[in-house]
Amino acid sequence: MRVGIVGAGFVGSTAAYALVMRGISREIILVDKNKARARAEADDILHAVPFAQPVWVSAGDYQDLADSQVVILSAGVNQQPGETRLHLLERNAAVFREVVPHVLRWAPNAVLVVATNPVDVMTHLAAHYASENGVPSRRVLGSGTMLDTARFRALLGRELGVDAQHVHGYVVGEHGDSEVSTWSLVNIGGASLETFCRERGICFDEERRRTIDTAVREAAYQIIAGKGATYYGIGAALARLIQAILYDQRAVLTVCTPLQWVEDVQDVTLSVPHLVGGDGVIARLPLELAPQEKEALRNSAMLLRSVIEQLANVV
């Protein structure tokens, strides 16, 4: 099983490291415009293999992606001082306009996993460029709100004194400021949040909900302020997503992929729970949200749709 990673920066290389630690592939190929960086990252990760799992890690070019089952797209440019979000998107659109056809030329059957931010819009663009090469949108998905969902569960688990793996709940919508924490769906081991707190004698009021919601929404800002970038969490999320695809696990994950309709908003890419397997997105799962959550999801979809429309002339 071969996994390609285009973009050997913090996110791409950390995803490769996470794949090696978990033994989720047999071979990983790092491709980057900066070939020296790709070689250095590949060598450094390869040297961890004797302490982890038998995975072959190397740097290469696009042709070395041949036979890859999955290719992670983490390439992109960084925002410059004073640069608008739209201008940054236009520059990253130019990167993907070049990268996606090159990837599909050598790995035409691969599932494309987008990690470049803003991930919802970049996934929308990747799906557009992939469709020009005959690739259906189900084979193009982004990491979406997987990390936001993990943050939500981790903070809830810490607050409630429960292993986060047994806390269930989703963050949906944009991977960004308009994301929606689905409090109405939270359950712990099958018990609703209200039932669990009542049985455990925990007071979990609206203020505590707002505190967690804010912490999830602002997590990236806090991390970036402290160390310049986020990469461990997203690297682990990407490894989990790749595992679900390579082993056709049919996992329920909050990935983003192009959707025809979201709360009356047409043709938008954002995150809701999807069933994910060997061919990418298998199905979109229904969401029974509270009225205020439905409205918040609609607002998130409208925001993303407006950005996509602004980019219409550059794709």
N, C-alpha and C positions, 0 to 999 in steps of 0.2 A: 504494500500500500504506500503510495507516494503522495505527499502533500507539498504543494508549492506555496511560497510566501513571497509576494512582490512588495518590496518595501522592508528594508532591514533596519529600520529605526527602532526606537524603544518598544513600540507595540509589536511590530513584526518579530523582533528577536526574542522578546519575552514570551510571545505565543509559542515560538519554536522551543524555547527552554521548557515551557509548561508541557508541551507535547512529549518531549524527551523524558521528563520526570514521571509522566504518567504512562509512558510506553504506548502512546496512541498511534503511532505510525511505524512503518518500517524504514521509510526514507523521507527526509525533509530537504527541499531545495530552496535556498535563499537567493532571490534575484533583486538587485538594486542598481540604480543608475551609478551609484558610488560603489564600484566593484571592490575596492579595497575594504570598505566598511562591511560589505556582505561576506567577504572572505574572513575578515577578522571575527565577526559575530559567529559564523559557521564553525570556525576553528575553536573558539572559546566554548561554544555549546558542545561540540564534539568531545572536548576534553572532560566533560561531565558524564559522558556515557558510561564509563566503567563504574560509576557510583550510582547509576540509575538503570535505564533499560536499553536493550540493544537496538538503537536507532542510528542509522547512517545520516549524518548531517553534512551538507556541502553547499558551496556557493556555485552559481551557474548563470546561464543566460536563458532567454525565453525558450529556446529549443530544448533545454534540459527539463522543462515542465511537461514534456510528452508523457502520456499515460498517467498523469496526476488525476486522482479522483476528486480532489478538492484543491482550490487555489485561494489563498487568503489575499485580499487586496488591501494593503496597509500603506500604500504609496500616497504621497501628497506633499503639498507645500505648506509651510507654516505662515500664520497670519503676521503681517508686518505692522510696525507701529503706524497708527493712523489709517490703516487699511479697513475698508468696510467689509462686512460679512459677505455681501453680494460679490464684491471684487475677488475675495478669497475663493468663493464658490466657482467663479468664472475661471480662475487659474487652476483649481483642482479639476474642474470639468475638462480642461485642456489636457491635464495629466491622464485622466481616465479615457478620454477619446483616443489617446495613443496606446495606453496600457491594455485595455480590454480586448481589442482586436488581436494584439500580439499574443496575449494569453490564449485566446480561443483558437488561434491558428495552430498552436502546438498542443493544446489540451482541449479539443473541441467538446469532449464529453464531461468536463469537470463541472462540479458545482462551484460557483463563485461566492465567496464569503467576504463581504465588505466590512472593513474596520475603520476606514478613513472617516474622520469627522468633517462636517456634520453628517453623521452616518445615514440618516433617513434620506436626505437629498442625494448623497453620493450613491446610495443603493438604487435610488430612482434613476439616476443617470447611468449607472452601470447596467441596469436592466434595459434601458433604452439602447445603449451601444451593443449589448449582447443580442438584443432582438434583431439588430441589423445583420447579425451573423447566424440567425436561425435558432437562437437559444431561448427557450420559453422562460417566462418570468419566475416560475417555480424553482428554477435552478440558480436564481440570483437572490441572495438574502444577506441582510446585514446583522451585525451583533445587536443592533437595536437597543432595547431596554433590558437585556439580560443582566448587565452589570447593575443597573438601577434596581432591578428586582432583587438581585443578590444583596445589595446594600440595604434595601427595605427589610428583607428577611433577617439579615445579620443584626441590624439595630433593634428590630422587634424581639429577636431571640435573646439579645443581651438584656433588654428591658424586662422581659418576662422570665428570664432564667431558664430558657429552653434551648436545646441544640437547634441552630438555625435551619438544619436540614429537615426539621419537623415542623417548621413554620411555613405555611403556604399562603401566598398572596402575590399579586402582580403589580408592577408598574407598567403602564401602557401609554401609548401615544408617542410623542416626540422624545428622543433621547436629548433632553434639554429642559429649558425653563418651563415649558408648558406640559411636561409629563404629568401623569395622573396616577396617584397611589390609590389602589382599589380597596379601600378599607372594608367595604361591604362584603368582600369575598375572603377576607382573612380567616384562616382557621388553623388551629394547632392540634395536630394529630386527629383531625376530623371534627373537633369541637370548635364552634364559632369563637371569635375573640371574646365576645360578651360572656358566653358560657364558661370559657376557660378562666377568665378573670374573676367571675363570680365564685366559681368553685375553689379557686386558689386564694380568694380574699385580696385580690389586687385591684387597686383603684386606677383605672386607665381612662382618664377623662379626656376631654377635647383638647386641653392644653398639651397633654403628653402626645397626642396624635399630631398636633401641629409641630411640636418639637422634632419628632421623627421625620415628618414630611419635609420640613425645612432642611434637616440634616441630609436626607437623601438627595434633595434637589440641589443643594449647595456643596455636596461632597467633592465634586471635581474642582470647584473653585478653591476650596480649602487645601486640597492636596497640591494643586498647581502652585498656590501661593507659598506652600512650604518647601516644595522640592522641584517645581518646574514642570512636571508632567505626571500623568497617571499611566501605569502600564502593568502592574502586577494583577490587579483585578480584571482588567480587560484581557490580559494574556490568559488567565485561567478560564475566563468565559469563552474565549475562542477555542481553547483546547476542549472544553466540554462540548461545544457546538460541533467541532470536527469529529469528536468521538461519536456523536449521535448520527452523523452522516456516514462515516466510514463503516460503522457496524450496523447501520439501518436500525437504530434503536427505537425509532418512533417516539422520541421524547417530546414532552410539551415544554416549549421554550418561547420566550417573548422576543422573537426575532422580528425584524422589519422586512417587508417585501411588498411589491406593488399590489395594491388592492383596488378593486373597481369602485367600492363604496365604503365609506366609514361615516356613520351618523349623518347621512345625507350629503356628505362631501365626496365628490367623484374623483377618481384617478389620483390617488395619493399613496405615498409610502410611509408607513409608520408601524409601530409595534403593537400587536395583540398576541395572545397565546396561539401558537401554531403547533401542529404535529409535524415533527421534522424527522426525516429518515434518509435513506441512501440516495434518493433523487432530489433532495432538497426539501422544499415545503410540500407536504402531503395534503394538509387541510388546515383551514382556519377554524378555530374552535369558537363556539358561541360565548359571549360575555353577558351575564345578567347583572348589569350595573345599577346602582342607585341613581335616581334622576339627576342629582348634582354631578355625579361621576360621568354620566352620559353627556351632559352638557359640557363638562370640562374636556372630555375626549373630542367632542365636536369642535370646540375652540382650538384644540391642538391640531386637529386635522385641517382646519381652515388656515391656520398659520402656516403650516407646511405647504398647503396648496398654493398660497400666495407666493411663497419663495420659488416653488417650481414654476409658476407662471412667469415670474421675473426672469427665470433662466431660459425661457422658451426660445429666445433668439440666439442663445449661445450653444445649445445642444445640436 
